[in-house]
Amino acid sequence: MNAEHTTITTQEQYDAVAARLEELKNAPAGSEGAKELKLLTKLIVDFERKRSQSV
């Protein structure tokens, strides 16, 4: 998933983002990887929040 994505809408997208987040978890501060990590974390948090509200 790249920075063009602004929301996760399916479980498959969630799984892909979670896998990518795992790859980036040790990215050096200030790096492109760290920027992507921050974006992906936000996407996951937003998805989980929406999912928990619909239960």
C-alpha positions, 0 to 999 in steps of 0.5 A, spaced: 500 500 500 502 506 498 501 513 500 495 514 495 491 510 500 487 514 505 483 509 508 482 502 509 475 499 507 476 491 507 480 486 511 484 484 505 487 491 505 488 491 513 492 485 512 496 488 507 497 494 511 499 490 517 504 486 514 507 492 511 507 496 518 511 490 521 516 491 515 517 498 517 517 497 525 524 499 526 525 504 521 529 510 523 526 516 525 525 521 520 526 516 514 521 515 508 520 509 512 518 512 518 513 517 514 510 511 511 509 507 518 506 513 521 501 514 515 500 506 516 499 506 523 493 512 522 490 508 517 490 502 521 487 506 527 482 509 523 479 502 520 479 499 527 475 505 530 470 504 525 470 497 525 469 497 533 463 502 532 459 498 527 459 492 532 
